């Protein structure tokens, strides 16, 4: 799935939640709990809108050039004075 498919699915879910809360509000009245849940659903709706904007700007940002790394082995002379991690230098002993 692409990011836009996921965003569409989330937006549909949030809209379904808001519709369900509207039905509950009709059945239960506009008590504190229902108003609080509706406010949370509104915040989710706004957050999804912000995610859409972020995805749109991220998609338009230029991608960095890819760097190809050769599979050829490195020159062993690069490692002559390197320490083995956790083991120390080859010519010394642990205290």
Secondary structure by P-SEA (a helix, b strand, c coil): ccaaaaaaaaaaaaaaaaaaaaaaaaaccccaaaaaaaaaaaaaaaaaaaaaaaaaaaaaccccbbbbbbccccccccccccccccccccccccc
